Amino acid sequence: MIKYWTSALELAELFVSLIIHLLYGFYICSTAVAGDLAQTLNEWYFKRNPSLEVKRENPSETNVDDLPPIVLVHGILGFGKGKCGRLSYFAGAEKKDERVLVPDLGSLTSVYDRARELFYYLKGGQVDYGEEHSKTCGHSQFGRTYEQGHYPEWDGDHPIHFVGHSAGAQVVRVLHQMLADKAFKGYENTSENWILSITALSGAFNGTTRTYLDGMLPDDGRMMKPICLMQLCRIVAIIYEWLDIAWLKDYYSFGFDHFNMSWKKVGLWGLVDCLLGNAGPCSTGDWIPPDFTIQGSIRFNCHLQTFPNTYYFSYATKCTRKFLGVTIPSGFLGVHPSLFIRVLQMSRWRYPTDVSPPYKGYRDEDWLDNDGAVNTISMTHPRLPIEHPSCFVANDSVCQPLQPGIWYYRIVEADHILFILNRERAGVRFDLIYDSIFECCRKLTFRKTPQTLPNQAPE
C-alpha cells in the first residue's frame, strides 16, 4: 500500500511540475512573439513618419576594436542572439557594453558539443565535433558552418572574457581545456591564454541534485527513470527535431541537427527508434542532463584545470535559509513559481542509502542550500574530485589586488533565473550585478606579465 501511495505522489508531482513548466514555456514564447509584433509595428510606424525617427549614434564614432569581446554563454534550454525573436536570454545585459557577443548554442546538447560549437562560432568555419567523439556518440562529425567568425582574430594576443550562466559556465571551462590541449584540428596554436577571464553566474561546476529529482538515476548518473520530467523533455525534443519545421527551428532549436533525426532522413521508423532510446542523443548519453549529475560533473572535472594566467569569478546563488535547523525556501514571493517546488525538494533531498554516494566524503547537509536548479555548494568553484584554489569575497578591498588562477566567489540571495529573461523582476539588482561583472572584465582588458599562484615559486 505504501508503495502505491508513493507512486501516486510521484505522478502527482510530475503532473504539477509538467504544468508549471509548460505554463512558463508558454509565457516565454508569448513574450517573444509579443515583443516581435510590437517591434514590427514600431518600425512600420516610423517608416510612415520619418520625421519621428530617432537619430542613431554612428558606431564608427566609438572605437571599440581594441576591447576584448565579452561573450555571454547561455544555460540549459537557453538561446542566443537571433533566436526567440528579439527576446534576450540575458534580459538585455548585452547592451551594457559596446562589445558583447551572445552565441546561440544547442539548448539540450552535451557540454562537449556546445564547447565545440562555441569555438567555431568565434573563429568561423564548419563545426567539427571530432571524429572519435562523433563515432562514439552516433552523430555527424560536422555541424553548421559559420561563414564569418564573430571574432576570427581570437588568439593569445587577442584573448576573450567569458560570462557563463548555469551550464554555460561549465561549457566555457571545457572549451578552455580544449584550447590548452590544442584539440581543434587546423588550429595547433591554441592555448589556455586565449581566455582572459571566466565569470560564472549560477554556474553548475559540480553537478546538481535536481537532475535526480528530474529523473536521472543516482546509481551512476547516466540512466533515467522510465517516467519522469526528463523523459517528457526528451520526447518533446525528439519529436520537435523529427518534424524539422524550418521556420520553427529558426525561432528556437534544441541543437540536435548533427544527429540527423529529421523525418526527411530517418522516416517514421527512425522516430520510433529515437523514442525507444535505440538512436539519437539519449541512446549514447550525448546530451546535457547526464553531464550535470554529480557523477557526470566529476567525470568532466577530472580533466579540467584552473589555469594560472586566467582570472576566475563566480556568483553563487541561493534562495534558502535555516529555520530551527531545517533548510527551507527563503520566502514564497521571492522565488519564481517555476522553481519553488524544486527549491523545497532540493532542500529536503537525501541521497538513497541503497546506492553508493557519488564521492568519498559526501554529506547530504552540504547540498541542501540551492537556487531551485543548482546547489549552492556546486556554484562557488570547482571542488570535485579535487578542490581548486578559491577565495570567498566578503569585501572587495580584501581581495585586492586580484590574482589569476583563483576562483573569487560571492554568495548572492537569488533564485536561478533572477538575472536572466526578465530584467524588471530583479530590479536594481540586475544592474548592480551585470555592472559589476562588466566593470571587472574591463579592468582586465590586457593581460599583465605571467603571474604565479600564491605560494608557488616562479618557473
C-alpha positions as CSV (number, residue, x, y, z in Angstrom):
1,M,0.0,0.0,0.0
2,I,2.8,2.4,0.9
3,K,4.4,1.7,-2.5
4,Y,1.2,2.6,-4.3
5,W,0.9,5.8,-2.3
6,T,4.5,6.7,-3.1
7,S,3.9,6.1,-6.8
8,A,0.7,8.2,-6.8
9,L,2.5,11.1,-5.1
10,E,5.4,10.9,-7.7
11,L,2.9,11.0,-10.5
12,A,1.1,13.9,-8.9
13,E,4.3,15.8,-8.5
14,L,5.3,15.0,-12.1
15,F,1.9,16.4,-13.3
16,V,2.2,19.6,-11.3
17,S,5.8,20.1,-12.5
18,L,4.8,19.5,-16.1
19,I,2.0,22.0,-15.9
20,I,4.2,24.7,-14.3
21,H,7.0,24.2,-16.9
22,L,4.5,24.2,-19.8
23,L,3.0,27.5,-18.5
24,Y,6.4,29.1,-18.1
25,G,7.4,27.9,-21.5
26,F,4.2,29.4,-23.0
27,Y,5.0,32.6,-21.1
28,I,8.5,32.8,-22.6
29,C,7.2,32.0,-26.1
30,S,4.3,34.5,-25.9
31,T,6.6,37.2,-24.6
32,A,9.0,36.7,-27.5
33,V,6.2,36.8,-30.1
34,A,4.6,39.9,-28.5
35,G,7.9,41.6,-28.5
36,D,8.4,40.9,-32.2
37,L,5.0,42.1,-33.0
38,A,5.5,45.3,-31.1
39,Q,8.9,45.9,-32.7
40,T,7.4,45.3,-36.2
41,L,4.6,47.7,-35.6
42,N,7.0,50.3,-34.2
43,E,9.3,50.0,-37.3
44,W,6.2,50.3,-39.6
45,Y,5.1,53.4,-37.7
46,F,8.4,55.1,-38.0
47,K,8.6,54.3,-41.7
48,R,5.3,56.1,-42.2
49,N,6.5,59.0,-40.1
50,P,10.2,59.5,-41.0
51,S,10.3,62.9,-39.1
52,L,9.8,60.9,-35.8
53,E,12.8,58.6,-36.4
54,V,15.3,58.7,-33.6
55,K,18.8,59.6,-34.7
56,R,21.1,56.7,-34.0
57,E,24.7,57.2,-33.0
58,N,27.2,56.3,-35.7
59,P,29.0,53.3,-34.4
60,S,32.2,54.3,-36.3
61,E,32.5,57.3,-33.9
62,T,33.1,54.9,-31.0
63,N,36.3,52.9,-31.3
64,V,35.8,49.6,-29.6
65,D,38.2,47.5,-31.7
66,D,40.8,47.4,-29.0
67,L,38.4,46.0,-26.4
68,P,38.4,42.2,-25.9
69,P,34.8,40.9,-26.5
70,I,32.7,39.7,-23.6
71,V,31.0,36.5,-24.6
72,L,27.7,35.6,-22.8
73,V,27.0,31.9,-22.8
74,H,23.5,30.7,-22.0
75,G,22.5,27.7,-19.9
76,I,20.2,24.7,-20.4
77,L,17.2,25.4,-22.7
78,G,18.6,28.8,-23.3
79,F,19.2,30.6,-26.6
80,G,21.5,33.2,-28.1
81,K,21.1,36.2,-30.3
82,G,18.9,35.6,-33.3
83,K,16.6,33.0,-31.6
84,C,13.3,33.6,-29.9
85,G,12.9,36.8,-32.0
86,R,14.1,39.8,-30.1
87,L,13.8,38.2,-26.7
88,S,17.1,38.3,-24.8
89,Y,18.2,35.4,-22.7
90,F,20.3,37.8,-20.6
91,A,17.4,40.3,-20.4
92,G,19.3,42.9,-22.3
93,A,22.5,42.8,-20.3
94,E,24.5,42.6,-23.6
95,K,23.6,46.3,-24.2
96,K,25.6,47.4,-21.2
97,D,28.9,47.2,-23.0
98,E,30.0,48.1,-26.5
99,R,31.4,44.8,-27.4
100,V,29.3,41.8,-26.3
101,L,28.6,38.6,-28.2
102,V,25.7,36.2,-27.4
103,P,26.2,32.9,-29.2
104,D,23.3,30.5,-29.8
105,L,24.4,27.0,-28.8
106,G,22.4,23.8,-28.6
107,S,20.0,24.2,-25.7
108,L,20.0,20.5,-24.8
109,T,23.2,19.3,-26.5
110,S,26.1,18.0,-24.3
111,V,28.6,20.2,-22.7
112,Y,31.3,18.8,-25.1
113,D,29.3,19.5,-28.2
114,R,28.4,23.0,-27.1
115,A,32.1,23.8,-26.4
116,R,33.0,22.8,-29.9
117,E,30.2,24.9,-31.3
118,L,31.3,27.9,-29.3
119,F,34.8,27.7,-30.7
120,Y,33.7,27.8,-34.3
121,Y,31.1,30.5,-33.6
122,L,34.0,32.7,-32.7
123,K,36.7,31.6,-35.1
124,G,34.4,30.7,-38.1
125,G,34.3,27.7,-40.3
126,Q,32.3,24.4,-40.0
127,V,31.8,23.0,-36.6
128,D,33.9,19.8,-36.2
129,Y,32.8,17.7,-33.2
130,G,35.8,15.4,-33.6
131,E,36.0,12.1,-35.5
132,E,36.3,9.8,-32.4
133,H,33.6,11.6,-30.4
134,S,31.2,11.6,-33.3
135,K,31.6,7.9,-34.0
136,T,31.2,7.0,-30.3
137,C,28.1,9.2,-29.9
138,G,26.5,8.3,-33.3
139,H,26.2,11.7,-34.9
140,S,27.8,13.5,-37.9
141,Q,31.3,14.8,-37.4
142,F,30.5,18.1,-38.9
143,G,27.7,20.6,-38.0
144,R,26.7,24.1,-39.1
145,T,29.0,26.4,-40.9
146,Y,29.9,29.9,-39.8
147,E,30.9,31.7,-43.0
148,Q,32.3,34.5,-40.9
149,G,33.5,34.1,-37.3
150,H,32.3,36.6,-34.8
151,Y,35.9,37.1,-33.6
152,P,38.2,35.5,-36.1
153,E,41.3,37.3,-34.8
154,W,40.9,35.4,-31.5
155,D,44.3,34.2,-30.2
156,G,46.7,34.6,-27.4
157,D,47.3,38.3,-28.3
158,H,43.5,38.9,-28.6
159,P,42.0,37.0,-25.6
160,I,38.4,37.0,-24.6
161,H,36.2,37.4,-21.5
162,F,33.6,34.7,-21.0
163,V,30.5,35.0,-18.8
164,G,28.5,31.8,-18.4
165,H,25.1,31.3,-16.8
166,S,24.3,27.9,-15.3
167,A,25.5,25.2,-17.7
168,G,27.2,27.9,-19.8
169,A,29.9,28.2,-17.2
170,Q,30.9,24.6,-17.5
171,V,30.8,24.9,-21.3
172,V,33.4,27.6,-21.1
173,R,35.6,25.6,-18.8
174,V,35.5,22.6,-21.2
175,L,36.4,25.0,-24.1
176,H,39.3,26.4,-22.0
177,Q,40.7,22.9,-21.6
178,M,40.3,22.1,-25.3
179,L,42.3,25.3,-26.1
180,A,45.0,24.2,-23.8
181,D,45.0,20.7,-25.2
182,K,45.1,22.0,-28.8
183,A,42.0,19.9,-29.6
184,F,40.9,21.7,-32.7
185,K,42.2,20.3,-36.0
186,G,43.8,23.0,-38.1
187,Y,44.4,25.3,-35.0
188,E,47.6,23.9,-33.5
189,N,48.5,27.3,-31.9
190,T,45.6,27.4,-29.4
191,S,46.4,27.7,-25.7
192,E,44.9,28.5,-22.3
193,N,46.0,32.1,-22.7
194,W,43.3,32.7,-25.3
195,I,40.9,33.3,-22.4
196,L,41.5,36.3,-20.2
197,S,38.7,35.7,-17.6
198,I,35.8,33.4,-16.8
199,T,32.8,34.6,-14.8
200,A,30.2,32.2,-13.7
201,L,26.6,33.3,-12.8
202,S,24.9,30.4,-11.0
203,G,27.5,28.1,-12.7
204,A,27.0,24.4,-12.3
205,F,30.5,23.2,-11.7
206,N,30.0,20.1,-9.6
207,G,26.6,18.9,-10.7
208,T,23.2,19.3,-9.1
209,T,20.8,17.1,-7.1
210,R,18.0,18.5,-9.3
211,T,19.0,16.1,-12.1
212,Y,17.9,13.2,-9.8
213,L,14.6,14.9,-9.0
214,D,14.0,15.4,-12.7
215,G,14.6,11.7,-13.4
216,M,18.3,10.8,-13.6
217,L,19.1,7.7,-11.6
218,P,21.5,8.3,-8.7
219,D,23.2,4.9,-9.2
220,D,25.6,6.2,-11.9
221,G,24.1,9.5,-13.2
222,R,23.7,8.1,-16.7
223,M,20.3,6.4,-16.9
224,M,16.8,7.8,-16.4
225,K,13.6,6.7,-14.7
226,P,11.0,5.3,-17.2
227,I,8.5,8.0,-16.2
228,C,9.9,11.4,-15.2
229,L,10.1,15.1,-16.3
230,M,13.4,14.4,-18.1
231,Q,11.7,11.7,-20.2
232,L,9.0,14.0,-21.2
233,C,11.5,16.6,-22.2
234,R,13.4,14.0,-24.2
235,I,10.2,13.0,-26.1
236,V,9.3,16.6,-26.9
237,A,12.8,17.4,-28.2
238,I,12.9,14.3,-30.4
239,I,9.5,14.9,-32.0
240,Y,10.4,18.6,-32.5
241,E,13.7,17.7,-34.2
242,W,12.0,15.0,-36.3
243,L,9.3,17.3,-37.6
244,D,12.0,19.6,-38.8
245,I,9.8,22.7,-39.4
246,A,12.3,25.2,-40.8
247,W,10.6,28.4,-39.6
248,L,10.0,27.0,-36.1
249,K,13.7,25.8,-35.8
250,D,14.8,29.3,-36.9
251,Y,12.9,30.6,-33.9
252,Y,14.1,28.0,-31.4
253,S,16.2,24.9,-31.7
254,F,17.3,22.2,-29.3
255,G,20.5,21.9,-31.3
256,F,20.4,18.2,-32.4
257,D,20.8,18.8,-36.2
258,H,24.0,16.8,-36.2
259,F,22.1,13.7,-35.1
260,N,20.1,13.8,-38.4
261,M,16.8,13.0,-36.8
262,S,14.7,14.8,-39.4
263,W,11.8,12.8,-40.9
264,K,13.4,13.5,-44.3
265,K,16.4,11.4,-43.3
266,V,15.1,8.7,-40.9
267,G,11.5,8.4,-41.8
268,L,8.8,7.1,-39.3
269,W,10.9,4.1,-38.1
270,G,13.7,6.5,-37.3
271,L,11.4,8.4,-35.0
272,V,10.3,5.2,-33.3
273,D,14.0,4.2,-32.8
274,C,14.8,7.6,-31.2
275,L,11.7,7.4,-28.9
276,L,12.6,3.9,-27.8
277,G,16.2,5.1,-27.0
278,N,17.9,3.0,-29.7
279,A,19.1,6.0,-31.6
280,G,19.6,9.7,-31.1
281,P,21.4,11.7,-28.4
282,C,19.8,9.9,-25.4
283,S,21.0,6.5,-26.6
284,T,24.6,7.4,-26.0
285,G,24.2,10.0,-23.3
286,D,25.4,12.8,-25.6
287,W,23.0,15.4,-24.2
288,I,23.1,17.7,-21.3
289,P,21.3,16.1,-18.3
290,P,23.9,13.3,-17.7
291,D,26.7,16.0,-17.7
292,F,25.1,17.7,-14.7
293,T,24.6,14.8,-12.3
294,I,27.2,14.9,-9.6
295,Q,28.9,11.8,-11.2
296,G,28.9,13.4,-14.6
297,S,30.4,16.6,-13.4
298,I,33.2,14.6,-11.6
299,R,33.9,12.8,-14.9
300,F,34.4,16.2,-16.6
301,N,36.3,17.8,-13.8
302,C,38.9,15.1,-13.7
303,H,40.2,16.6,-16.9
304,L,39.6,20.3,-16.4
305,Q,42.2,22.7,-14.9
306,T,42.2,26.1,-13.4
307,F,44.9,27.9,-15.3
308,P,47.4,30.3,-13.7
309,N,47.1,33.1,-16.2
310,T,43.3,33.4,-16.3
311,Y,41.1,35.3,-13.9
312,Y,38.1,33.5,-12.4
313,F,34.9,34.9,-10.8
314,S,31.8,33.2,-9.6
315,Y,28.4,34.5,-8.4
316,A,26.7,31.6,-6.5
317,T,23.0,32.0,-5.9
318,K,20.8,30.6,-3.2
319,C,17.2,31.2,-2.1
320,T,17.1,29.0,1.1
321,R,17.7,29.7,4.7
322,K,17.9,27.8,8.0
323,F,14.9,27.8,10.3
324,L,15.1,25.8,13.6
325,G,17.9,23.8,12.0
326,V,15.9,23.0,8.9
327,T,16.7,24.3,5.4
328,I,13.6,25.9,3.8
329,P,12.9,28.3,0.9
330,S,13.8,31.9,1.8
331,G,10.3,33.1,1.0
332,F,7.3,32.3,-1.1
333,L,7.2,35.6,-3.0
334,G,11.0,35.8,-3.6
335,V,11.2,32.5,-5.6
336,H,10.0,32.2,-9.1
337,P,6.9,29.9,-9.3
338,S,8.6,27.6,-11.8
339,L,11.3,26.9,-9.2
340,F,9.6,27.0,-5.8
341,I,8.7,23.2,-5.7
342,R,12.2,22.3,-6.7
343,V,13.8,24.6,-4.1
344,L,11.7,22.8,-1.5
345,Q,12.5,19.4,-2.8
346,M,16.3,20.1,-3.2
347,S,16.4,21.4,0.4
348,R,14.9,18.1,1.6
349,W,16.6,15.7,-0.8
350,R,18.6,12.8,0.6
351,Y,20.9,10.5,-1.4
352,P,19.5,7.0,-1.5
353,T,21.0,4.8,1.2
354,D,20.9,1.7,-1.1
355,V,23.4,3.1,-3.6
356,S,27.0,4.2,-3.3
357,P,27.4,8.0,-2.7
358,P,28.8,10.0,-5.7
359,Y,32.1,10.7,-4.0
360,K,34.0,9.9,-0.8
361,G,33.0,12.3,2.0
362,Y,29.6,13.1,0.5
363,R,27.2,14.6,3.1
364,D,23.5,15.5,2.3
365,E,23.7,18.6,4.5
366,D,26.3,20.1,2.3
367,W,23.9,20.0,-0.7
368,L,20.7,21.5,0.9
369,D,21.2,25.2,0.0
370,N,20.1,25.8,-3.6
371,D,18.5,28.2,-6.0
372,G,15.9,25.9,-7.4
373,A,18.1,24.5,-10.2
374,V,21.7,24.1,-8.8
375,N,23.0,23.5,-5.3
376,T,24.9,26.5,-3.9
377,I,27.9,24.3,-3.0
378,S,28.3,23.4,-6.7
379,M,28.3,27.0,-7.8
380,T,31.1,28.6,-5.8
381,H,34.1,26.9,-7.6
382,P,35.2,23.6,-8.9
383,R,35.7,21.3,-5.9
384,L,35.1,17.7,-7.1
385,P,37.0,15.5,-7.4
386,I,39.7,17.9,-6.1
387,E,39.2,21.4,-4.8
388,H,40.6,24.2,-6.9
389,P,42.1,27.4,-5.4
390,S,39.3,29.7,-4.2
391,C,38.6,32.9,-2.2
392,F,35.3,33.9,-0.7
393,V,34.7,37.6,-1.4
394,A,33.0,39.3,1.6
395,N,34.6,42.6,0.8
396,D,36.2,43.7,-2.5
397,S,39.1,45.6,-0.8
398,V,40.2,42.4,1.0
399,C,40.8,40.6,-2.3
400,Q,42.8,43.4,-4.0
401,P,44.9,43.1,-6.0
402,L,43.3,40.3,-7.9
403,Q,45.4,37.2,-8.7
404,P,44.8,34.9,-11.7
405,G,44.4,31.2,-11.1
406,I,42.0,31.7,-8.1
407,W,38.2,31.4,-8.1
408,Y,36.8,34.5,-6.4
409,Y,33.3,33.8,-5.4
410,R,30.3,35.5,-3.8
411,I,27.0,34.2,-2.4
412,V,24.0,36.1,-3.8
413,E,20.5,35.8,-2.5
414,A,18.6,35.0,-5.6
415,D,16.9,32.1,-7.5
416,H,18.4,30.5,-10.6
417,I,16.7,32.8,-13.2
418,L,16.6,36.1,-11.3
419,F,19.2,37.6,-13.6
420,I,18.0,36.4,-16.9
421,L,15.0,36.7,-19.2
422,N,13.1,39.3,-17.1
423,R,15.0,42.4,-16.2
424,E,12.2,44.0,-14.2
425,R,12.0,41.1,-11.8
426,A,15.5,41.7,-10.4
427,G,15.1,45.5,-10.4
428,V,18.2,47.4,-9.4
429,R,20.0,44.2,-8.5
430,F,20.1,43.3,-12.2
431,D,22.1,46.5,-13.0
432,L,24.3,46.0,-9.9
433,I,25.4,42.5,-10.8
434,Y,26.0,43.0,-14.5
435,D,27.7,46.4,-14.0
436,S,30.0,44.6,-11.5
437,I,30.7,41.8,-14.0
438,F,31.4,44.0,-17.0
439,E,33.4,46.6,-14.9
440,C,35.6,43.8,-13.7
441,C,36.1,42.5,-17.2
442,R,37.1,45.9,-18.5
443,K,39.6,46.4,-15.7
444,L,41.3,43.2,-17.0
445,T,41.4,44.5,-20.6
446,F,45.0,43.4,-21.1
447,R,46.8,40.5,-19.6
448,K,49.7,41.5,-17.4
449,T,53.0,39.7,-17.3
450,P,52.5,36.0,-16.3
451,Q,51.9,35.6,-12.6
452,T,52.2,32.6,-10.3
453,L,49.7,31.2,-7.9
454,P,50.0,32.2,-4.2
455,N,52.8,30.2,-2.5
456,Q,54.0,28.9,-5.9
457,A,57.6,29.6,-6.9
458,P,58.1,31.2,-10.3
459,E,59.2,28.9,-13.1
